[in-house]
Amino acid sequence: MTFDLPDGMHAIEVALDAGERAAAVRQFVRDLYPRGDEPLWEALSALYGETADSMPADGIAFFGIGLYEIENGGVAHCSLTLSVWDSGSVDQEVAAQGIRAALGTNPLYDVTWLDLPCGPAVSAISMRRLVIDGRFTRSGEDEELVMGQFQVHIPFANGPYTAVFTLDTASMEQWEEFTHAVAGIVGSVTFPLVTGASSDGQQDGPGGPRRETNR
């Protein structure tokens, strides 16, 4: 699959071999902290590298961090992941209907059917409140933090898989801008014809779905 990323989103494709992933992490850290130095980059590469190495086991193929300047010199932050799962169905409509039915049982989700250029999809928006211990706040008092999550489930058009884009942020004042960013990402998703695909739309061989990112 292919998709576009907005400016300000720094990304790692974690579904790479170990050497390529390590190189991607090093570049990711330099892009994320362009004013850093070698000791900082080395320390963060080790941290992000360990995180990236653990992600494929959880089905995560892609990880990104978005940093955006806001008024008064502040920075809005979000994280983006893409996971890919075996849906068991090559029919996009059937897969999407099943996803909507499953998500709709959770009262914490605001579930919406989407008609994207690449086919049907389902979004699920949720909010949660966390309490930050006063030992870790500037005020010294416990503080409440609101986290927003925007998730979009997109059945593949070229195989029995489902892509799940998940954006998380605590920068709720920029929630509307982030939802527009997610809309742009999922609206750009395409499913190129997989080389060696069989007549039922499944890819030949054990390689699984082809994943690419275009920036």
Residue pairs with C-beta under 8 A, 6 or more apart in sequence:
1 156
1 163
1 189
1 190
1 191
1 192
1 209
1 210
1 211
1 212
2 188
2 189
2 190
2 192
2 212
2 213
2 214
3 185
3 186
3 188
3 189
3 190
3 213
3 214
4 184
4 185
4 188
4 214
4 215
5 11
5 64
5 185
5 213
5 214
5 215
6 66
6 181
6 184
6 185
8 66
8 67
8 68
9 64
9 65
9 66
9 80
9 181
10 28
10 31
10 32
10 64
10 65
10 66
10 67
11 28
11 62
11 63
11 64
11 65
11 80
11 213
11 215
12 21
12 24
12 25
12 28
12 48
12 52
12 62
12 63
12 64
13 21
13 24
13 61
13 62
13 211
13 213
14 21
14 24
14 52
14 53
14 55
14 56
14 60
14 61
14 62
14 63
15 56
15 61
15 62
15 211
16 24
18 53
21 49
21 52
21 53
22 45
22 49
24 52
25 45
25 48
25 49
25 52
26 41
26 45
28 48
29 36
29 41
29 44
29 45
29 48
30 36
30 41
32 44
32 65
32 67
33 40
33 41
33 44
36 44
51 63
52 63
55 61
55 63
55 81
58 83
59 83
59 84
59 85
60 81
60 82
60 83
61 82
61 83
61 84
61 211
62 80
62 81
62 82
62 211
62 213
63 79
63 80
63 81
63 82
64 79
64 80
64 81
65 77
65 78
65 79
65 80
66 76
66 77
66 78
66 79
66 80
66 178
66 181
67 75
67 76
67 77
68 75
68 76
68 77
68 174
68 177
69 75
69 76
70 76
70 171
70 173
70 174
76 169
76 171
76 173
76 174
76 177
76 178
77 169
77 170
77 171
78 167
78 168
78 169
78 171
78 178
78 181
79 167
79 168
79 169
80 165
80 166
80 167
80 185
81 165
81 166
82 163
82 164
82 165
82 166
82 211
83 163
83 164
83 166
84 161
84 162
84 163
84 164
84 208
84 209
84 211
85 161
85 162
85 164
86 160
86 161
86 162
87 95
87 98
87 155
87 156
87 160
87 161
87 162
88 160
89 95
89 98
89 155
89 160
90 159
90 160
90 200
90 201
90 202
92 119
92 120
92 155
92 156
92 157
93 120
95 155
95 162
96 113
96 119
96 120
96 121
96 122
96 153
96 155
99 122
99 153
99 155
99 162
100 111
100 113
100 122
103 109
103 111
103 122
103 124
103 153
104 111
106 124
108 126
108 128
109 124
109 125
109 126
110 124
110 125
110 126
111 122
111 123
111 124
112 122
112 123
112 124
112 125
113 120
113 121
113 122
114 120
114 121
114 122
114 123
114 152
114 186
115 121
116 154
116 186
116 187
116 189
117 187
117 189
117 190
118 154
118 157
118 189
118 190
118 191
119 154
119 155
119 157
119 191
120 155
121 152
121 153
121 154
121 155
121 186
122 152
122 153
123 150
123 151
123 152
123 153
124 151
124 152
124 153
125 148
125 149
125 150
125 151
126 148
126 149
126 151
127 146
127 147
127 148
127 149
128 146
128 147
128 149
129 144
129 145
129 146
129 147
130 144
130 145
130 146
130 147
131 142
131 143
131 144
131 145
132 142
132 143
132 144
132 145
133 142
134 140
134 141
134 142
134 143
137 143
145 170
146 170
146 172
147 168
147 169
147 170
148 168
148 169
148 170
148 172
148 175
148 178
149 166
149 167
149 168
150 166
150 167
150 178
150 179
150 182
151 164
151 165
151 166
151 167
152 164
152 165
152 182
152 186
153 162
153 163
153 164
154 162
154 163
154 164
154 165
154 186
154 189
155 161
155 162
155 163
156 162
156 163
156 191
156 209
157 191
157 201
158 191
158 192
158 193
158 194
158 197
158 201
158 203
158 209
159 194
159 197
159 201
159 202
159 203
159 209
160 201
160 202
161 208
161 209
163 189
165 182
165 185
165 186
167 178
167 181
167 182
169 175
169 178
171 178
188 214
192 210
194 203
194 209
194 210
196 203
196 204
196 205
197 203
197 204
198 204
203 209
203 210
